[in-house]
Amino acid sequence: MDSTSTRKLGFFFSDHHRWLLQHIHKRLRNHADAEDTAAETFCQMLGARVDPDSIQQPRAYLTVIARRLIFDRHRRRQLEQAYLEHLARLPEAVAPSVEEQLLLIEALVSID
C-alpha cells in the first residue's frame, strides 16, 4: 500500500469511525464488542483493498460489513451457548473436564 492509499484510508477512518462505533454500539450495547466490531470492519475493508474514493455511500458500505460481523458474532455465541447447555445436561461421569471443554470451545472458534 503506497502513502497516498494509506492517507486516503486514514481520512476515511477519521471521517467514519466515530459514527460506525456509535452505530454498532446501539446494536450490541457493549462498548468493548462495538470497538472490536468497528476495528474488524475497517480491517475487512483494508483486506479487500478497496479505494475509499470509489465508495459512493461509505456509511452504507460500512454498515453492511458491520452487520455481517455482528451476525457472525451472534451465531458464534449461540453455538457456544448451545454447547455449554449440552455439557451441563451430561452426567458428570461422561462430561468432559473444564480443561477439555475449553479446548473444545477453542476448536469450535477456530473452525468458524
C-alpha positions as CSV (number, residue, x, y, z in Angstrom):
1,M,0.0,0.0,0.0
2,D,1.5,3.3,-1.0
3,S,1.5,6.5,1.1
4,T,-1.4,8.0,-0.9
5,S,-3.6,5.0,-0.2
6,T,-2.6,5.0,3.4
7,R,-3.5,8.6,3.7
8,K,-6.9,8.1,2.0
9,L,-7.7,5.2,4.3
10,G,-6.6,7.3,7.3
11,F,-9.0,10.1,6.3
12,F,-11.8,7.6,5.6
13,F,-11.2,6.1,9.1
14,S,-11.2,9.6,10.7
15,D,-14.4,10.6,8.9
16,H,-16.4,7.5,9.7
17,H,-15.0,5.7,12.8
18,R,-17.0,7.6,15.5
19,W,-20.2,7.2,13.6
20,L,-19.6,3.5,13.0
21,L,-18.7,2.8,16.6
22,Q,-22.0,4.5,17.8
23,H,-24.0,2.7,15.1
24,I,-22.6,-0.7,16.2
25,H,-22.9,0.1,20.0
26,K,-26.6,0.8,19.5
27,R,-27.0,-2.8,18.3
28,L,-24.6,-4.6,20.6
29,R,-25.0,-2.5,23.8
30,N,-21.4,-3.4,24.8
31,H,-18.6,-0.9,24.2
32,A,-15.8,-3.5,24.0
33,D,-17.7,-5.6,21.5
34,A,-18.6,-2.5,19.5
35,E,-14.9,-1.4,19.4
36,D,-13.8,-4.9,18.3
37,T,-16.5,-5.0,15.6
38,A,-15.7,-1.5,14.3
39,A,-12.0,-2.4,14.1
40,E,-12.7,-5.6,12.3
41,T,-15.0,-3.7,9.9
42,F,-12.1,-1.5,8.9
43,C,-9.7,-4.4,8.8
44,Q,-12.0,-6.2,6.3
45,M,-12.2,-3.1,4.2
46,L,-8.4,-2.9,4.3
47,G,-8.1,-6.6,3.4
48,A,-10.4,-6.1,0.4
49,R,-8.1,-3.4,-0.9
50,V,-10.9,-1.0,-1.6
51,D,-10.1,2.5,-2.6
52,P,-12.1,4.7,-0.2
53,D,-12.7,7.2,-3.0
54,S,-14.6,4.6,-5.0
55,I,-17.2,4.1,-2.3
56,Q,-20.2,6.2,-3.1
57,Q,-22.1,5.6,0.1
58,P,-19.5,5.0,2.8
59,R,-21.9,4.5,5.7
60,A,-24.0,2.0,3.8
61,Y,-20.8,0.1,2.9
62,L,-19.5,0.1,6.4
63,T,-23.0,-0.9,7.8
64,V,-23.1,-4.0,5.5
65,I,-19.7,-5.2,6.7
66,A,-20.6,-4.5,10.4
67,R,-23.9,-6.3,10.1
68,R,-22.2,-9.4,8.8
69,L,-19.7,-9.3,11.6
70,I,-22.5,-8.8,14.2
71,F,-24.4,-11.7,12.7
72,D,-21.3,-13.9,12.8
73,R,-20.6,-12.9,16.5
74,H,-24.2,-13.7,17.4
75,R,-24.2,-17.0,15.6
76,R,-20.9,-18.0,17.3
77,R,-22.2,-17.1,20.7
78,Q,-25.4,-19.1,20.1
79,L,-23.3,-22.1,19.1
80,E,-21.1,-21.7,22.2
81,Q,-24.2,-21.4,24.5
82,A,-25.8,-24.5,22.9
83,Y,-22.7,-26.4,23.5
84,L,-22.4,-25.3,27.1
85,E,-26.0,-26.2,27.7
86,H,-25.5,-29.6,26.3
87,L,-22.5,-30.2,28.5
88,A,-24.5,-29.1,31.6
89,R,-27.0,-31.8,30.8
90,L,-24.4,-34.6,30.6
91,P,-24.0,-36.9,33.6
92,E,-20.8,-36.0,35.5
93,A,-19.2,-39.4,34.7
94,V,-19.2,-38.7,30.9
95,A,-18.9,-34.9,30.9
96,P,-15.6,-33.5,29.7
97,S,-13.4,-31.8,32.3
98,V,-13.3,-28.0,32.3
99,E,-9.9,-28.1,30.5
100,E,-11.4,-30.3,27.8
101,Q,-14.4,-28.0,27.5
102,L,-12.1,-25.0,26.9
103,L,-10.1,-26.9,24.3
104,L,-13.3,-27.9,22.5
105,I,-14.7,-24.3,22.5
106,E,-11.4,-23.1,21.2
107,A,-11.6,-25.7,18.4
108,L,-15.1,-24.6,17.5
109,V,-14.0,-21.0,17.4
110,S,-11.0,-21.8,15.1
111,I,-13.3,-23.8,12.8
112,D,-15.6,-20.8,12.5
